[in-house]
């Protein structure tokens, strides 16, 4: 658990102050009600937009790149979301084994509970298990504090029971709201997003996915792929099976070294 007292991000605090001031004006100064209402709507829109931008840090700390020291060592982080999956995850682990690479897997709690042996296999190979929520609900970003606590806490218990020690949380598609930061702080977790993603849940074209991941690729980047909900190519094969070996070869050619997110 974090010992430092939680404080809202400056943007969140400013947004709260603006909202309170606008509500006071709305209630006590009738001639300015339209202006106060407009301010309230704009304030809400700004907070919503911040939550819709996965790499935005206005709502609280957000890890989008590895620390400078890791970048200086030429390190990048490979992260996989939405598993474990009994079809896809074993092959992803096999490919990583072939290259002696350790990665980070953001696991859905329900899937982890259904496939505990896959989670233990990840840990045995030196990979990290991190928290991707319990149920992967699309509407989680509209939850209050209680919804976030349940979604994160249930997944955390499952992953810890399987031997993991999650330190990071990544919401579905990076979507969130101002309530999340305090919940993560209380749980001793950090929000982690990414630098580059291949959209490999939507695109079955391996060339296009690889191009998105490697365009302007640099040391310190956090790369997002999926070992669950993977798009399939024209032959029906999960596109990650083709992309991952080619990505690892490209990293090697650029003298970039994949590491787990917490390394």
N, C-alpha and C positions, 0 to 999 in steps of 0.2 A: 504493500500500500504506500502511496505517496505521503510523505510527512509534511511537505510544503502545503500551506493552505491554498485552496483553489481560488483563483481570481478570474473573472470573465475577461475575454480578450477586449482590447480597447474599442474595437468596432461594436461588439455586443453591448458593452457598457454605454457607449454613445447612443446606440439604437434604443436602448431601454430608456435613457434620459429623454430622448426626443419623443418616444411614444408617450411617456408620462406627461411631458409638457403639452403635447398635442391633445391628450385626453382632458387635461385641466382646462385648456382653452375651449375645447369642444363643449365642455359642461358649463363653464362659468362666463364665457364671452360669446354670446349668441351671434353678434355680427361677424365674427371670424370663424364660424363653424365650418364653412366650406373650405377655407384655407387649412384649418386643423385637420379636416377629413382627408384632404389631399396629401398633407404631410404624413398622416398615418398610413395611407395607401402606399406612398412612395417608400416609406421606411420599411413596411412589410415586404414590398417588392425587392428592395435591396438585400434584406436578410435572406429572402427566398432564393434570389439569384446566387448569393454567396454559397448557399447550401447545394446548389445545382452544379457548381463548378468544382470538380473533384480535387483539383490541386490548389484551391483557394485556401488561404490561412486566416481569413478575416474572422472566422468563427472560433478559432483556437489553433493551437499548434498542429501542424500537418507535415509529416515527413514525406517530401516529394523527391528528395535526393539523398544519397549517402553523405556522411560528414566529409569535410574537406580532406581530412587525413586519409580516408578511404579512397577518395578521388586521386590523391597524390600517389597512392599505391597502385593505381590503375584498376581499381575494383568496380564491379557493377553487381547489382543484386537481381537474381532471377526469382520472380514470384509467380505462383500459380493459384488461381482462385477456383472456387465452386466444387472442389472435390471433398472427400475422395470418391472416385468413380471406379467400379470394379473392372470396367473395360479399358478405360483410358489411363488411370493412374499407374498400374503396373508397367505399362509400356513406357510411360514418361520416366519412371524410376529406372527402368532398364537403360534407357538412353543416357540418363545422367550418370549411371554407374559406368557405362562404357567410357565416359569422358572424365570420370572421377570428379564430378561436380556436385556440390551441395547447394540446395535451393531452399526456398521458403514456401510453404503451402498454407494458404488461408483457407481453412476448412469450415464447411457448414456443419454445425453441431449435429443435426439429425443424420447427416450422411456419415459423420465420424462414428456415431453410435451404431449405425447399421453395418459399418465395415471396420471394426476395430483392428483387425489384423493388418489392413492396409496402413492405418495410422502407425501401428507399431513398426511396420516395415520401413516407413519413412524415418522414424526416429532412429532405428537400428542403423540406417545408412548415413546418419549424421545430418539429416534435413531438419528444418524447423517447422513446427505446427503452430499456426497463428489463428486468431479468432476472426471468422467471417460471419458471425451471427448464427443463431440457432436454426432459423427457418428460411432465411433468404427472401423475406417478404418484400415485394415491390414497394408497398406503401409504408415501409418502416421509416422513411425519411420524414413522414408526417407525424411520427409518434411523439408523445410527451416523454418526460424523464422515466416514468414507470415502464413504458414500452421498450425504451432503450435498455434499461436495467435488466428486464427479463430476457430480451434477445441476446444480449452480451453475456449475462451471468450464466444462463443455462448452457450456452456453448462453452464458456470457460470451464465450468465444472466437468463437462464431458471430456474435453481435451486434457485437462489436468488428471482426470481419472485414468486416461489412457497413457499417461506418462509425459505429456507435453507440458511446457511452461510458457504459455503464450504471453508475449509482452506487447503485441501490437493488435490493433483491430482495424479492419477495413470494411466499411459498409458496402452494400450492393451498389455497384457502379460508382462508388464514392459519394453517393447522395446522403445528405444529412441535414440537420437543422441546429439552431443555437443550443438546444437541450443536450446535445451529445457530449460536449467537451467536459462538463462537470461530471457526467456519468463515467466517462473514461478515466478521469482523474481519481475518482473514488475507487475504481476497480484496479488502479495501478497500471493502466494500459495507455499506449500512445496511438494516435491516429496515423495510419500509413496509407499513402496513396501511391503514386507512381510518377515516373518521368515520361515513359513511352509505353504505349499499348498497341497491340496489333489488331484489335477487334476480331479476335479469332473465335468469338461466339457467333458472329454474324457473317463473316466472310470465309468462304471455303477455298479461296484462291491463295495458295501458299506464297506465291510471289508477292502478292499485294500485302499480305500479313507481314512477311519478312521485311519488305520495304518500309513499312510503317515503324517497325521496331528498330531498324538500323539507320534510318534517315537522321543525320546529325548525331548519331550515337556517340557518347562520350563517357569517360571515366566518371563514376559517381552516379550514373543513371540507375534508376529502379525500373525494371522491365516487367510488364504485366502480360502473362499468358493464362491459359485455363486448362486444368485437367478435369473439368466438369463442364457440362453444357457446351461442349466444343462443336463448332461448325464442321461440316463434312465436305470433302472435295467431291469431284464428279464421280469418283469411284466409290463413294460412301465411306471413305476413311476419315477419321478425325484429323483435321488439318494440322493440329499440333504435332502429329507424328512426323510430318514432313518438315514443318517449320523448325522444330527444336534442333535436330542435327545440323541443319544449315545455319541456324543462329549461333550455335556453339562453335562451329567452324569459323564464322565471321568474327566472333569475339576473339578467338585464338589468333586469327590473322591480324587483328588490330592490337594484339598484346593487352587485351582486357581480361581480367580475372573474375569469374563469377564467385560470389560469396553469399552465405545466408544473410538475411536482412539485419540480424543482430550482431554480425561479426564486426 
